């Protein structure tokens, strides 16, 4: 698995962008179905999410589509981008969309 690095330009400045990951997983999440669990690969410390629709994520807890206010700090994340996941053993995903949602996850160490 590749490292998560900042790219440095010729002038020594950090620029936006990621190295290509060599570990990319995809999940097809059924609409309105139960949350699905995805095992975090060994040595993974970061994940980059992308999806073709809305999806919610939780780490080491079951993801839930909120139907009321969640004010105790336990809400699932809507379409997160880059997250540090060191110590997480699984990622839970769920979709409220009508039709299947495809979520890709690029892992880095």
C-alpha positions in Angstrom: 0.0 0.0 0.0 1.4 3.4 -0.9 2.0 6.2 1.6 -0.3 9.2 1.8 2.0 12.1 0.9 1.9 15.8 0.1 3.2 16.6 -3.3 6.0 19.1 -3.4 6.5 21.3 -6.5 9.9 22.4 -8.0 9.9 25.4 -5.7 9.4 23.3 -2.5 5.8 24.3 -2.0 3.1 21.8 -1.1 0.4 21.4 -3.8 -3.0 19.7 -3.9 -3.1 16.2 -5.2 -2.6 12.6 -4.2 -0.4 9.9 -5.4 -2.2 7.1 -7.2 -3.3 4.4 -4.7 -2.4 0.8 -5.3 -5.3 -0.4 -3.1 -8.8 0.6 -4.3 -11.9 -1.2 -3.2 -15.5 -0.7 -4.4 -18.8 -1.4 -2.6 -22.2 -1.5 -4.3 -24.7 -0.5 -1.6 -28.3 -1.4 -2.1 -30.9 1.4 -1.8 -32.7 1.5 1.5 -31.0 -1.7 2.6 -29.0 -2.5 5.7 -25.6 -1.0 6.4 -22.7 -2.9 4.9 -19.4 -3.5 6.6 -16.0 -3.2 4.9 -12.9 -4.5 6.5 -10.0 -1.9 6.6 -7.0 -3.4 4.9 -3.9 -4.1 7.1 -1.6 -1.1 7.4 -4.2 1.4 6.0 -4.1 4.8 7.8 -6.0 6.9 5.4 -9.0 6.5 3.0 -10.4 8.6 0.2 -14.1 8.1 -0.5 -15.9 8.7 -3.7 -19.4 7.7 -4.8 -22.1 8.1 -7.5 -24.8 9.1 -4.9 -25.4 9.9 -1.3 -23.9 7.5 1.3 -23.2 7.6 5.0 -20.2 6.2 6.8 -19.2 5.3 10.3 -16.0 3.8 11.6 -16.2 0.8 14.0 -19.9 1.4 14.5 -22.9 0.7 12.2 -23.7 3.6 9.8 -27.3 4.9 10.0 -29.2 7.3 7.8 -30.4 10.0 10.3 -34.2 10.4 10.5 -34.1 12.9 13.4 -31.5 15.2 15.0 -28.4 13.4 16.3 -26.7 15.7 18.9 -24.6 13.3 20.9 -21.6 13.0 18.6 -22.6 9.6 17.1 -24.0 10.6 13.7 -22.7 8.9 10.6 -20.8 11.1 8.1 -22.5 12.1 4.8 -20.2 11.6 1.8 -16.8 12.1 3.6 -13.8 12.7 1.5 -10.4 12.0 3.1 -10.2 10.5 6.5 -7.5 9.2 8.8 -8.5 5.7 9.9 -5.6 4.4 11.9 -6.9 2.0 14.5 -10.3 1.4 12.7 -11.0 -2.2 11.9 -14.0 -1.7 9.7 -16.0 0.9 7.8 -19.8 0.8 7.8 -21.6 2.2 4.8 -25.3 2.8 4.0 -27.2 4.6 1.3 -30.6 6.3 1.4 -30.7 6.7 -2.4 -33.2 5.1 -4.7 -31.1 2.6 -6.7 -27.7 1.2 -5.9 -24.9 3.5 -4.9 -21.3 2.6 -5.8 -18.7 3.8 -3.3 -15.0 3.6 -4.0 -12.3 3.7 -1.3 -8.7 4.5 -2.0 -6.5 3.3 0.9 -3.1 4.7 1.9 -0.6 4.2 4.7 
